[in-house]
């Protein structure tokens, strides 16, 4: 998989992922979004973009280490997100249920995209 193709597909995915919160803002249902939702969204999306770029670049350099780089990058991402969550919750008073729902919406859909990319890349390697 080429880096350009991976980045473009992730940007399209991120735009689609941002549509429901934008609709909530547009319709006035902002009580379903945590304060500073977009900070959370762009932080996790930026980390996911870094993970995707690192994994695709490592696959091009050494295809044998692909899965190890994916696991290391995903571990880094979850630790960075947990640290971000602690700092975010210390600085902002939020409804905990809304925050958990917003966080899991962003985080798990980004993880699903990463796993989909992993499976697609591994399938392409098996066909060679």
C-alpha positions as CSV (number, residue, x, y, z in Angstrom):
1,X,0.0,0.0,0.0
2,X,1.3,3.4,-0.9
3,X,1.6,6.1,1.7
4,X,-0.4,8.6,-0.4
5,X,-3.3,6.1,-0.8
6,X,-3.3,5.3,2.9
7,X,-3.3,9.0,4.0
8,X,-6.0,9.9,1.5
9,X,-8.3,7.0,2.6
10,X,-7.8,8.0,6.2
11,X,-8.6,11.6,5.5
12,X,-11.8,10.6,3.8
13,X,-12.6,8.3,6.8
14,X,-12.0,11.2,9.2
15,X,-14.3,13.5,7.3
16,X,-17.0,10.8,7.4
17,X,-16.3,10.4,11.1
18,X,-16.8,14.1,11.7
19,X,-20.2,14.3,10.1
20,X,-22.3,13.1,13.0
21,X,-20.8,15.5,15.5
22,X,-21.1,18.4,13.0
23,X,-24.8,17.5,12.6
24,X,-25.2,17.5,16.3
25,X,-23.6,21.0,16.4
26,X,-25.8,22.2,13.5
27,X,-29.1,20.9,15.0
28,X,-28.3,22.4,18.4
29,X,-27.8,19.1,20.3
30,X,-24.5,20.2,21.7
31,X,-25.3,18.6,25.1
32,X,-24.4,15.3,23.5
33,X,-20.9,16.5,22.9
34,X,-18.3,17.0,25.5
35,X,-16.8,20.5,25.8
36,X,-13.7,20.7,23.6
37,X,-14.9,17.7,21.6
38,X,-12.9,18.9,18.6
39,X,-9.6,18.9,20.5
40,X,-10.3,15.3,21.5
41,X,-11.2,14.5,17.9
42,X,-8.2,16.0,16.3
43,X,-5.8,14.6,18.9
44,X,-6.9,11.0,18.4
45,X,-7.2,11.5,14.6
46,X,-3.6,12.9,14.5
47,X,-2.3,10.0,16.5
48,X,-4.1,7.6,14.1
49,X,-2.6,9.3,11.1
50,X,0.9,9.0,12.6
51,X,0.3,5.3,13.3
52,X,-0.9,4.7,9.8
53,X,2.0,6.5,8.2
54,X,4.5,4.7,10.5
55,X,3.1,1.3,9.7
56,X,2.9,1.9,5.9
57,X,6.5,3.3,5.9
58,X,7.8,0.4,7.9
59,X,6.1,-2.1,5.6
60,X,7.9,-0.5,2.7
61,X,11.2,-0.6,4.5
62,X,10.9,-4.1,6.1
63,X,7.8,-6.1,5.5
64,X,8.8,-8.7,8.0
65,X,8.5,-6.2,10.9
66,X,5.0,-4.9,9.8
67,X,3.0,-6.5,12.6
68,X,5.5,-5.6,15.3
69,X,5.5,-1.9,14.2
70,X,1.7,-2.0,14.1
71,X,1.5,-3.4,17.7
72,X,4.1,-0.9,19.0
73,X,2.4,2.0,17.3
74,X,-1.0,1.0,18.6
75,X,0.4,0.6,22.1
76,X,1.9,4.1,21.9
77,X,-1.4,5.4,20.7
78,X,-3.4,3.9,23.6
79,X,-0.9,5.2,26.2
80,X,-0.9,8.7,24.6
81,X,-4.7,8.7,24.6
82,X,-4.9,7.5,28.3
83,X,-2.5,10.3,29.3
84,X,-4.4,12.8,27.3
85,X,-7.7,11.6,28.9
86,X,-6.3,12.1,32.4
87,X,-5.0,15.6,31.6
88,X,-8.3,16.5,29.8
89,X,-10.5,15.3,32.7
90,X,-8.4,17.1,35.3
91,X,-8.6,20.4,33.4
92,X,-12.3,20.2,32.3
93,X,-15.4,19.4,34.2
94,X,-17.5,17.2,31.9
95,X,-20.4,14.8,32.1
96,X,-18.6,11.5,32.5
97,X,-21.1,9.4,30.5
98,X,-21.0,11.9,27.6
99,X,-17.2,12.0,27.6
100,X,-17.0,8.2,27.6
101,X,-19.4,7.9,24.7
102,X,-17.6,10.6,22.7
103,X,-14.1,9.1,23.4
104,X,-15.2,5.6,22.5
105,X,-16.9,6.9,19.3
106,X,-13.7,8.4,18.1
107,X,-11.2,5.9,19.5
108,X,-12.8,2.6,18.5
109,X,-13.8,3.8,15.0
110,X,-10.2,4.9,14.4
111,X,-9.0,1.5,15.7
112,X,-11.4,-0.2,13.4
113,X,-9.9,1.7,10.5
114,X,-6.4,0.7,11.5
115,X,-7.4,-3.0,11.8
116,X,-9.1,-2.8,8.4
117,X,-5.9,-1.4,6.9
118,X,-3.9,-4.1,8.6
119,X,-6.1,-6.9,7.3
120,X,-6.1,-5.4,3.8
121,X,-2.3,-5.1,3.8
122,X,-1.8,-8.6,5.2
123,X,-4.1,-10.0,2.6
124,X,-2.1,-8.3,-0.2
125,X,1.1,-9.8,1.2
126,X,-0.4,-13.3,1.2
127,X,-1.3,-12.9,-2.5
128,X,2.3,-12.2,-3.5
